[in-house]
Structures are given as structure tokens and as C-alpha cells.
């Protein structure tokens, strides 16, 4: 099949998806969910109109890189820092701890071969997906959206950094830890340097250059992206870590200045072509037949669907008194929304022989459910003015699960030696001070 023909079909779907999103029946569904489903319909498991060839696979990978690049320059530290980020950090730690327990049990009964990798994947959140989803729902700049993004930012960056260590080849985990730390330090130093050189004169120059036919600032931004990605690759980090930090670097340079128009131009490149291509091709590449071929894989898929949400319900009481009670189930659903990291980490895990293809299919299938169903359900719960019986039932179940986990955690915490409790409380104060620091 011609690669141009494949890209033509994908482009047609990229046009069709937002048109369907304007139909009342699909109005509350995130556009990425529609793109995934349409991709499945035209992929090898469906009509067979789209196949993953070399060039298309590269564009798909570049779309994934650009998705994290775009998420990086959408991350606004001033809006998400403080309490949203602090609660997001503690919520991710609780979810990660529960995920470790679940993955360990699955490993003991022989259902998964890479418990550490699965434990990292389950508590991930798709920050890059939630940005357009929240914008579409009108929640990007309000209090609810900030708490969602606080959880998402930590739950994306944390697994990204840890994954490079877990996936280190030949078990050189200490060596990879040092390289990862080096990359983060140098990346943050580059971001700090760009923050010091920003000025009104530079912003005016960027705006002026954007009026030229050469579009020099866009070319420079892409050089920054590819430079961070290449450096991350050389140090054994995941490519998306480099692209995320590149996005933060570009944002620091232009945010709050006249040159912020550069962000809109860069978003047009991603949202207009590369990112829809990633989601459509992800849907097309999903092997539905492999998922349903084995009863064990189907059971694992169903279990992962529940696990993605369950580990996000556990820390929900952290937000009590901060997020309205009625919005807490929606917060858990949106925090459970994930896909890009699942696709990336399972792909690497299978390629390096650390994860079975059946486990990867079950994880990716469950992640696709979180993207297609969870945001739709979340905004339906928030959008209904008068709570229905179904909504009240869902909310009651969510709060009951959160309360049960809170009571179990409180009981376990009370049994710890007093010295351990003091150490944990001191660590909590240090973390709170770190996130509350301006």
C-alpha cells in the first residue's frame, strides 16, 4: 500500500473527526477518542485501509514526540504550582504504591512478566491529551482544571523519568540513574538560561521574524525540540522526556510576552497534522484480534480497565475540602486517562524482551478505553445539573472506595513505629515547602 495513500486516508479521518465532534451525539466525546475509534475502523483489524509502513511509523513516533513537546509548552508552572501540584504529587505516590502491590500480585500468579514496568504504567496520566480535552470542555483555566493538571503533570513526568531507569539495558540501572540525573540537571539549566535571556526586545524580534516567509522562530523551536530529543536519546532517556523539556524551554522564552504567538504557530503544526496522525495510527495499529484471541488476555484487559481507575480512586480523599464533592469522581476519571506513555512504554518493553506482547495488548487496549470512555463519563457527570440516580450511584461508589482505602491507610500508618511516623511527617513537610515555594 502506498504511503501517500495511507497518509491521505489518515488526513481524511483527521478532517472527519472534528466534524463528528460537532454532532450532538458525539459532542461530549474527546476528539482523540473519535480519532482512535476511526483509526480502528480503517486499520488492519477493520477495513484494512491503513497499514503501518516505515515512513508512517516514523511520523507516528514523531507525532508522539510532538504531543509531549506541545504538553511541555502548555505546562504553566505559575498556574499549576503550589497546592494543585503538591496534592498531585502525593496522589501519584499513593497510586504508585498501590500499583506496585497490584503488579506484584499479578507477577506472583504468573499473569505479567515485568511487574516494575506495569507498576509504572498503571498510574500514568496523559497531560498532553487532557490539555485539549479540558480546553474543549471549558475547564482549562478554572480551579477544577488546575487540580486535574496538577495530578496529570506529576503522573506524566514521574513515570517518564523512572521508565528510563527501569528499562535500562543489561540491568545498568545505577548507570542509567546517573545519566538521567545528568540530563535533568542540564535540561533545567538550559531552561533557566533561556528564562534569563528573555526580554521585550527579543519578543519583538520573534514577532517580526514570524512575519517573514522563512518563519525563523519556528525553525529554531524545532531545532530546540530535536536537540533535546537527540540528547535524551544519547543518554538513554526516553525521547518524550526530551521533547517535554524542550516544550518547557520554548514556553519559558515566550510566555507572557508578545512572542507568545509562537506557541499558537507551533500548536498548529502538532494539532493540525502530527498529533491526529499519532492517535489515528495508534487506533489502526491496535491488534484487536490478538486481544480477544486468548481468554487470559481478555481477563487481563478487563482487569487493567478497572485497575487504571481503582488506583486513582484510592487517593481521592486528599482533595476533599478542596475540590467539590460532586467533582471528585470526575477528577478520578480524568486522572485515569492515559495512552501515549502506555503505547511508548509497552512498545519499548516488548522490543527489549521485558514484556510479553499479550500483556502489552491488554494494557494498550485498557488505555484506549480510558481515553475514549473516561473523559466522556467525567464531563457527563459534571455537566448534569440535577444528579440522576445513575450519577448518584457512581459518586457513592467512588467515595466508598476512597473512604475504604483511606481507612486502611490510616490503620496501617497508626501501626508504624513512632520514629518512622516522625520521619514521614518531616518528609511531607519538606515536600509541601518545595511545591509551595514561589
N, C-alpha and C positions, 0 to 999 in steps of 0.2 A: 504493500500500500504506500502511495506517495506521501512523503512527509508534509508536503504542501497541502494535500487533500486532508490529512489528519488535522493540521492546524486550521484549515478552513472550516471543518466541522466543529472544532473546538470554539472558533470565533463565532460561529452561528449560535452555539449554545450560550456563549458569553453575552450575546445580544438578547437571546430569548429569556434568560434567567431574570434580568431586571424587569422585563415586560410581564412575565408571570407574577413577579413580586407585586405588581400593581393590581392584580386581580384580587378581589376581596377574599377569596378562599385561601390565597397564599400570602396575604398582606402581613401576617404576624410571623411568618417563617423567615429566618435569616436568609439572605441571598446566597450565602455559602452553602446552606443546606440544599437549596434548589439546584445549585451548580453540581454538588456531589451526586444528587439523585439523577439528574440528567446525564451526568457522566457515566453512571452505572448503566443507564438505559442504552447508551450508544457504545459501550465498551465491549470487549470480547465475551463477557457473560451475558450481554444483551443483544443489541442489533449488530454488533461487530463492525461499526462504522469507524471506530477509533482504536488504534493499536499503538503501543508504546515502542517507538523506534529510538535509535540513538540520539538524534537531534531533539526529538520531542522529550525524551527523558532528561536531556541536559536542560532544556527550557523549563521543565517541571522542577528540577532541582534549583535552578536559578530563581524560579518563582517562589520556592520555599525560602531561599536566602533573602529575597527581596521582601517577603512577608515579614520577616524578623527585622529587616532594615527599617521598614515602614513602622513597625511596632516600636522600634528604638526611638525614632524621632517623634512618635506620638506620646512617648512617656514624658510626662511633665512632673518633675520632682517637686516643684512648689505646690502642685495641686494634690499629689498623692502622698507626699511625705507626712510624717507625724503619725497620728492615730490610725488612719487607714493602712499605712504601711506596717506599723507595729502590730496591729491586730492580724493583718495578713500574714506576717512572719510567724506569729505564734500559731495561727490556724494551720499554716503549712506544716509546721513542726509536728503538730498533733496528727494531722492527716498522714504525714510521712511515717510517723511511729506506728500508726495503725496499719499502714500499707506494708511495713516491714513484717508485722505479725501475720497478716493475711498471706503475703508472698511466701513466708517461711512455712506456713501450714500447707500451702499448695505444693511446695517443694518436697515436704516430708511425705505427702501422699503420692508423689510422682507425677503431678499434673504440669509442672513447669520445670525448666532446667536452669533458668537464670533468675533466681529469686531477687538478687540485688537490682538487676535491670528492671524487672517487673515492679519492684518496690518503688523505683524512681519514676516509672511511667504513670502509675495509678494516680498520684497526687499532682499531676501536671495540669496547668490551665493555659488556654490559648489566648494570651494577651492580645496578639495580633488579630485574632478573629473577633474578640469581644469589642475592640475599638469600633469597627463599622457597625456591629450589631447594636451596641449601646447608642451610637450616633443615630442609627435608623429609628430607634425607639424613643429618642429624645432624652436619654438618661446619661449622656456622656459627661455633662458638666454639672450634674446635680449631686447631692450628698450620697444617694444610693449608688450612683455610678462610680464615685470615688472609692467607696469601700469595696465594690466589685473589682476595680482595677488595682486596689491595694493588694488583695489576695492574688490576683492574676499576675502582677508584676513579680512577686516573690516566687510564686509557683511556676513561673517560667524560667527565671534566671537561676534559681536554686538547682533544679534538675539539669539545666544546661551545663552548669559548671561541674556538678558531680558526675554527670554522664561521661565526660571525658576521662575521668579517673576510673570509673567502673569498667569502661570499655577499653582501657589501656591494654595494648597487645603484650603478650608474653608476661602478663601479670606484673608489669613495671609500674605499679600503682604509685609508689613513692616518687619515682622519677617524673611521672605524669602530673602528680600533685604539685611538684615544684615548678614544672613548666606552665601549668595552669595558673599558678600564683604569679609567675613572671608575666604572663600575658595580661592578667587582670591589672597588675600594677602599672605596666607600660600603657595599657589602654586607658586607664583612669588618668595617668599623667598626660597623655595626649589630649584627652577631653578637657582637663584643667588648663592646659596650654591654650587650646582654642578659646576657652572662656576668657582668658586674659587678653587675647588679641582682638576680640570683638569690639567694634566701635561704630559710631554713626557713619563715619566716612567709609568704612568697609561695607556697611549695609547699603549705602547709596551706590557704591561701586557695583555690588552684586545686582542691585535692581537695574542699573544702567546696562550691565553686561547681559542681563536676561533679555534685553531688547534687541540685542544683536542676533544675527542669523546663526552664529556659531554656538550660542547658548553655553558659553564657557562655564558658568557656575554649575550647570547640570553635569557637564563633563568632569569637573573637579569633584563633585559629590560622588559620582560613580567611581572615580579613582580612589577616593577615601573608602568607599564600600569594598572595592576589590582589594585594596591594600590591607584592610583589617581582616578580610576573609582569608587572603593568602597567608598572612602572618599567623592567623589562628591555625590554619591547616599545617603550616610548617612546625608549629609547636604541639601538634597532636590534639588540638582542641576541635570541637565540632564547629563546622563552618558557620552555623547560625549564631554562635556566640560572638564571632567576629562581626557579623552583619548587624547584630543587635547593638553592639558597642559603636559601630560606625554610624548607625542612626542616631544614637545619643550624641555623638560628636557633632554631626551636622546640625542637630537641633540646638545644641548649646551655642553654636555660632550665630544662628539666625533668629532664635525665638525671642519675641518681644521687640523686634526691630522691623524696619521697612522691608528687610530682606526675607521676612517670613513667607513671602510669596513663593520662595524657592521650594518650600515644603509642599505647596499645592502642585507645583510642576512635577516634583518627584512622585507625589501620590498618584498623579495622573498616569505616569508610566506603569506603576505597580497595579493600581486598581483597574486601569484600562486594558491591560493585556496579561502581564506576568502572573499576577495572583489568581485571577479567574482560571488561567491555564493550569495552575497548580491544582486547584480544587477539582476542576473538571477531569483532568487526567488522573487525579487520585481516585475519583469515583470510577473512572474507566478501568484503572489498573486493579481495582479490588476484585479478587477472585472469589466470587460468591459460591461457586461450585465447591471449592476447597473448604469453605467454611461449613457447608452443610453435608459434606461427604462423610464425616465421622461424627457419631453421637457424642463422643468425648469433646470434640472441638465445639460442637453446638452448646454443650453444657458449660464449657469454659467461657464461650462468648456470652451466654446469659449471666454467668457469674460475674464477669467483668463489667457488664452493663450495670449491675447492682452495686458492685464494688466502687466504681467511679463516683457514684452518688453517696454511697454509705460513708466513705471516709471524709466526705465534705459535710455530712450532717453531724459528725462527731464533735467538731469544734464550734458548732453554730452558737452555743450559749455565750461564747466570747463576745458576740455582737449584741447581746441582749442589753437593752437600755440605750444602745447607740443607733441601731437600725430598727425601724418599726417592726413589731411582731409579725405583721401581715406580709412584710417584705423578706423575712428571713428564709422561707422556703425558696423564694426566687433567687436569693443570694447563693444558697447552696447549689441550686441547679446551674446557675451561670458559672460558679466556681468549678463545677464538674465538667464544663465544656472544654474539650481538648481534641486535637487532631494532629497539627503539624509536628509536634515533638514526638507523638506516638509513631507517626509514619517514619520520621527520621531515625528514632532510636531503635525501632524494630527492624528497620532496613539494615542498620549497622550491626545490630545483634545477630541477625541471620547471616549477613555477609561474613562476620568474623567467627561464625560457628558457636556463638554463645546462646542462641535462642532457636528453638525449633520453628519451622515455617507455620505449623498448626497454631502454636501459641501466638505468633505474630499476626496471623489472620484473625484470631479471636480478639486480640487487643485492638487491631485497626477497625474491625467490624464494630466493636463496642464503642470505640471513639467516634465513629461515624454516626452512631445512634446519639451520642451526647451532643454532637454538632447539629444534627437535624431535628432532634426532639426536645432537648433540654431548654434551649433559649426560647423556643416557641411556647413551651409549657410555662416557663418563667414569666414571660410577658403577658400570657393569658391570665396567670394568677394575679399579676399586678394591675392588669387592665380592667378587670371586672369590678364594677362599683359596688354591687351588692353581693357579698360572698354567697356562693351556692353551696349545696350540700357536698358536692364533689370537692370544691375548693377548701371548705372547712375540714373535710376528711383528710385531704393531702396535708394541710397545715398541721392538723392534730398529729398525724403520723410523724411528720418532720420534727415537731417539738418533742414528741415522746422519745424518738431515737436520740435526739440531742440530750434530753434530760437523763436518759439511761446511761449514756456514755459519760456525762458529767458526774453522775453519782458514783459510777465505777472508778473514774479517775480520782475523785475526791477520797474514796475509800482506800485506794492504793497509795495515794500521796500521804495519807494520815499514818500509814504503817511504816513509812520510811524513817530511818534514824534521824534524830533532831539535827545532827551536823549536816546531813545530806539536804534536809529541808532548807537550812540556812544558806547553803551553797547555791541551791536552785533559786531561792528568792533573791540572792545577791546577783546572780546571773540575769534574772528577769529585770531587775532594776537597771543593770548596765545596758541591756538591750533596749529598754524603754528610753533611757537617756540618749542612746545612739540615734534612734529613729526620731526623737523629738528635737534633736539638735538642728537649728536652722541652717 
